[in-house]
């Protein structure tokens, strides 16, 4: 089973390079909720289960009823989405909280408009820290001097893993990280090239199927009910078209609430923009999609980023959030 599963998850990752629409579309100037022609909005997202609500909201008509013609364009990650939003290529984007805090610390002119997704807040989370079944590493503090695979460096993954190590009594500054795409992590762990891996769904299911042992739910350790990611826009668009931003935010909040209450429809919609097969979708642990941002959790991430040396000083969190 191992080889087909890994092939499946590799295909999921490759799908993130495929665009779902024309990224050159701009919203029409001066339009409002009562305009005859809808505002054309291009949102930058990542082909992962976290963004299921926006796809579900588009299908349910939550955006069109607010006079928004929504196009969803997939990118590799927040590192590509942030500059695309700032340049006006996308009007809105999805990115993890640490990426947005880093951008804010560099005075990037962006503004969060609404929540994206949260951890489950319990051990059975949609992401986890895994080791080989026979590894001498029994808990996060044993990672001191060891190497952990992260899909990107200096981001929410290493911030969260360090939180697990610190909570367990270890020195987080002594943990090493190496960048490795999610689809390659299980194989690297099996081959002994890394000592531990941090994976999210559906890659977590590959780790479970390969017999890997979970030692922590790092998103849960980072903060209770951690806000993992958020939707944002440029301060330019927020200033020039606050009506559009308000309507997009309303549609997203309706989409988040609907997704949180309809897990079966979430699993179905994930199959429309990824290649995750139904048996895997049924096993996946889904994140939470509350409509409100956990401000305390975002502040905790900012404090952790400073303590870890990722940020020199804490950014203006209140200025970033709505």
Buried (B, 14 or more C-beta within 10 A) or exposed (E): EEEEBBEBBBBBBEBBEEEBBEBEBBBBEEBEBEEEEBBBBBBBBBBBBBBBBBBBBBBBEBBBEBBBBBBBBBBBBBBBBBBBBBEBBBBBBBBBBBBBBBBBBEEBBBBBBBBBBBBBBEEEBBBBBBBBEEBEBEBBBBBBEBBBBBBBEBBBBBBBBBBBBBBBEBEBEEBEBEEBBBBBBBBBBBEEBBBBBBBBBBBBBBBBBBEBBBBBBBBBBBBEBBBBBBBBBBBBBBEEBEBBBBBBBBBBBBBBBBBBEBEEBBBBBBEEBBBBBEEBBEBBBBBBBBBEBBEEBBBBBBBBBBBBEBBEEBBEBEEBBB
